[in-house]
Amino acid sequence: MKLTIEMEDRPRNLELQRLAINGIEQNGFWRGTIDGEPVVFEAHLLSPGVLSLIVGNSAYRIVQEESASDPALHVDNHRFSYSINDPRSLRFRRSHGAGAGGPKAIKAPMPGRVVRVLAQKGDEVQAHQGIVVIEAMKMQNELKSPKAGMVVEMRASPGDTVASGDVLAVID
Amino acid sequence: MTFKKILIANRGEIALRIQRACRELGIATVALYSDADRAALHVLEADEAYRLGPSPALESYLRGDLILNIARKSGAQAIHPGYGFLSENADFAQACEDAGIKFIGPSSSAMRMLGSKTRARQAADAAGMPRTPGSTKALASLDEAFAVAAQVKYPVMLKAAAGGGGKGMRAVSRREDLASAFEAAQSEAERAFGSSEVYIEKLIEQPRHVEIQIMADEHGNCVALGERECSVQRRHQKVIEEAPSAVVNEDLRHRMGEAAVRLAKSAGYTNAGTVEFLLDSHRNFYFLEMNTRLQVEHPVTELVTGFDLVHLQIRIAQGESLPFTQEDIHLRGHAIECRIYAEDPDNGFLPSPGRITRLLQPGGPGIREDCGIYEDWVVPMDYDPLLSKLIAYAPTREMAIARLSRALSEYVIGGIRTNLGLFQRILDDKDFRQAHIDTGYLDRLLTQPKTARPSHGAEQAALLAAAIFESMKSTGEQSVKTNGARAKDQDVAAHGWKALGRRDGLRA
């Protein structure tokens, strides 16, 4: 397989195939390259999301978080967030789209409940003016307008449950 | 009286902690749950479980009336309130007393006397305890606030009399800032506690937060179980606690313990309680407030004293005398606790409720985990973000840090963000390792850039694993399509145990 993985803010090219000796595939053994550097390793899945990896004779426990939108791996006290480079992926669109001007969305930075709505559709607002207050785990968070303009959309109302990333209002 | 059944008016890790103690003492447990908590562990592990109401705490865990009804209905003889929720609510304690159901904690009158910060300051004066200079009554007006602040000199601290968790608190370093801070503290206190009473105390600069655990029976005996160092805080919320404190020697421990016992006795206090002090850089201590309940961080005291505080709470509530005296209490070793929260340290510590998709928990020598979560549990957005407490115990502070660090490296919580990584950073920090900590320590650490980088090997392993997981995803799809032996053979990497078994079979 050939793929590009974006990890720690840089794209890495991997080319891997199952290791075969005399034409017989070796269970769990792989060889290939990372950015052209050769590598041989052995991988075994112990339980869902838990991979035992041996590279040379260095052993690693790798734990995968199950998340389609934001995959991450835990190795040696470090959380590696990554994306497999697929032009259809959300992250790809995020980093390659969205210019500076135009309408700006106010998104929920965390899952929570809408406590107060501080502006209505059609209101003129200042940059950094509070627009919506959401609450989770006893912590309130006032979401501010990213720019001066008019509230062209207000999707939040008090009592609503919101997911992280939901668009609550649009300012233009 | 011997309790046969105890109702636990709480949730999360503390409800499980109390259930364990009850089970060890042969006492049946009654659990309560809101709609968000039907699948919570404290319900699974209880002998009986009753639905309280909708998810918001105001409609469930704070409904003292419903809780008392369930206590009556279930035949529970006592209620353990845990911490938070109704644990320091004197009206609820009073209602339990009126209903003839034992509240496992102090009497409502002792709670009234020590639970309000201003009244506790008056009690401290009466007991001859050192406290921070300032008012002992609610400020009647802004003029009075100016007068008190001028008397104790800036910087000062405005505090809510009913306060807790950092709400209704404002530090004021200049006279011109007092008026707006006074107003802000009042309105925040009104919103958080339903009381706008605020008072002023002198701000102690770079203090340590050191508290004394006390335990008092109903026969006039009261002992101090040593101190806990809780200086590692963020926004007045404790993050790491340890026992003993690296700067408290035997003499200081004795003096602080004696003062704490004096205060408790003067109020006729019973059961478990904590007297909080600030310690200045010259090791002078000042009474801060009293917490009239079991504390989140009680395990570190349990580990260094060898006593089970919840067992003791229950025995005391049953009318038994303390089974030991002050002379029998000896501290041994060192314990450190991390409070693991569902919050994102990389994103302004925003709350991170949601589904736990992956959970690997640590174990091994000297490790205790008091935990309320499991893999696939959805952490509700309605309550505080404490998931679990990880506690390490070892003969020395240095070894306890090493154990905790080792346990943290075993611990993985996936699907939601947690502050696990922050603890590693603190434990690696030179100042923490040398116990150079005060209540401003963590804020200072967080302003510094992160230095720890993953090793080259770890990054390489992560890349390879990402590719393997991706390939399993596609073979998974393929096996659905092709169906049969070939797909199975291709999927060997995904069935490690099977592959391993086969290899072993070949060897044998």
Interface residues (C-beta under 8 A of the other chain):
Chain A: M1 L3 I5 M7 E8 R12 L14 L16 N27 G28 W30 I34 V39 F41 A43 H44 L45 L46 G49 V50 L51 S52 L53 V55 S58 Y60 I62 V63 Q64 E65 E66 S67 P71 A72 L73 H74 V75 D76 N77 H78 R79 F80 Y82 I84 P109 M110 P111 G112 R113 A136 M137 K138 M139 N141 T161 S164
Chain B: A342 E343 D344 N347 G348 L350 P351 S352 P353 G354 T357 R358 L360 M381 D382 Y383 D384 P385 L408 S409 V412 G414 G415 G421 Q424 A452 P454 S455 G457 A458 E459 Q460 A461 A462 L463 L464 A465 A466 A467 I468 F469 E470 S471 M472 S474 V492 A493 A494 H495 G496 W497 A499 L500 R502 R503
